[in-house]
Amino acid sequence: MKTSIKLIVLILVINISTLFSQNKKFVGLELAGSYGLSGISYDSRFDEKSKFGYKIGIGYGFEKNSGVSHWYFTPVKAYFPEDDQMCNYFSVPMNIHYLFGQEKHFFETALGLNLFVTDYNFRNYNRIGYFSFCRIAYRYESKNKPVLFSIGIDMPFKTPGCGLGYSLGFIPSISIGYKL
């Protein structure tokens, strides 16, 4: 648990300290993946020539149990709502990524941590949690236009001490960004 907290603090310090010193910055719309149903993100490189970068954002998802079927729009099985109940999921995904490739076509690899809170309120379950995830994706950054496009797969995995039941496996993700 202490190691996880240290990792969270390290990622936050890196993000805050480099936030204003970057040349390649993107604000993006995230669909699925570690963000749940959707979210917004800030993506940047550590410097202009670096292939290392980071992404931090906020996301929303939900779990809905209709009694007949159970719908998940979250990257992990956080809780199991009772019949005809819905559980909202708010998250703060953050990752460090490396881009393989040149010019505008890249293969993106990332490792991250996702903090989340839900409004699930049953039997005093903890409504705050976290999990780790890795990501592989194709990433396109236009040289002439201020756009970024990424399509890939996020793979959440159970992190020691997180208290989650299980992850949902491979989750497709799409990101569309605008260069600042």
C-alpha positions, 0 to 999 in steps of 0.5 A: 500500500505504501509503495502504491502511494509513493508511486501515485505521488511520484507520477503527480510530481512529474506531471505537475513539474513538467506541465508548463515546460512542454512543447508538444501538448494535447487536450483530448477526448477519450472513449472507453479504455481506462476512462470508462465510457468517456473522458478528457485528457491532457497529453504531453512529452517530457521535451520536444525531442523526447519519445517519453511522455505522460497523460492525465485525465478524468473519466466517467463510466457506470455499471447498470444492473437491470435484473436481466442483464448487467452493463459495464462501462467501466474498465474494471468490475468495481461493484455489483449494483443490486437489481435496477440500480446504477453505480456511477464511476469517476476516475483519474487515469494517469500514465507514462508512455513511450512512442516507437516510430518517427514523424507522425506514425507511432506505436504507443506503449504505456503503463499507468495508474487509475484512481476512481470513486463510485457512488455505490453505497451498500454494506459499507463497501469502500467507494474509493479504489485504484488499479494499474493498466498498460496500453498498446496503441497506434498513434497518429500526430499530424505535422501540418494540422493540430490533431492527434488520433490514437486507437488501441487496447487498455489492459487493466490489471489487479494491483496489490492492495487495490481491493477490486474483484477482477478486471474486465480484460482487454478494453478498446480505446480511442483518443482524439486530441487537439494540439495546444 
